[in-house]
């Protein structure tokens, strides 16, 4: 697999953010990125139906989509990638591999598993981008992204749910530790100003960010590593399930135009905003971390 994927790593890296762009242009995209597990009850993440048809029978599709379909969508995208491998459809393989990497990254983020997705219910607005963007922006150069080789996963649907459960279990720490530190840091020490795009922008300070990461005991790094390993495992499992097709033959016919085009919607699409305070200049940069690191798996 590595020859095919590595030769197309630039496309995958640059297009891994397409699902976020699609949220504003394609109806039905936004709910693929999260699951508000706590809407269904405190322990719902353990008992929600793992398979889509059973979930629809119990809650109805409209209700499910309203509160997010992250783990079900990750599994569905993996199945689509398997079919693309079977057909040896180069365009579809690359597009779906990039999409799947994005969705897997999302379901490993604790704040993608709750209705309090940006701290808006606990007076912690902006915590989403703080955890997901600011911490990696300042500290990821020191993260160890080596995760070992990819492994075959017999049941990727259950694996997607394991990711959601793990991320949701980390949620209390994400919120509570930020509250504790906020009581220790005065406002002028918690935040600072940095120039971004020619604009002086309020961001979480380096001192506060490091203290938060220390209190979390490297949680952001662990979740990123889990995402990296899971992406590799899902790609590999899709290829195995497709019968291990020869991908080297696809290198003989390079695809010239794979850029995804988005048509502005006729009416506005209601999309939850989770970036908030400390959004990075380029959301693509966070996604690139996953893909740059993934090639250290050695597959």
Secondary structure, DSSP 8 states (H G I E B T S, - for coil): -HHHHHHTHHHHHHHTTHHHHHTTTSTT-GGGG---GGGG-TTHHHHS-SSHHHHHHHH-HHHHHHT--HHHHHHHHHHHHHHHHHHT-HHHHHHHHHHHHHHHHHHTSGGGSSS-TTSTTTT-TTHHHIIIIIHHHHHGGG-----------S-HHHHHHHHHHHHHHTHHHHHHHHHHHHHHS-HHHHEEEEEETTEEEEEE-HHHHHHHHHHTTSHHHHHHHHHHHHHHHHHHHHHHHTT----GGGGGS--S---------SS---------TT--S-HHHHHHHHHHHHGGG--
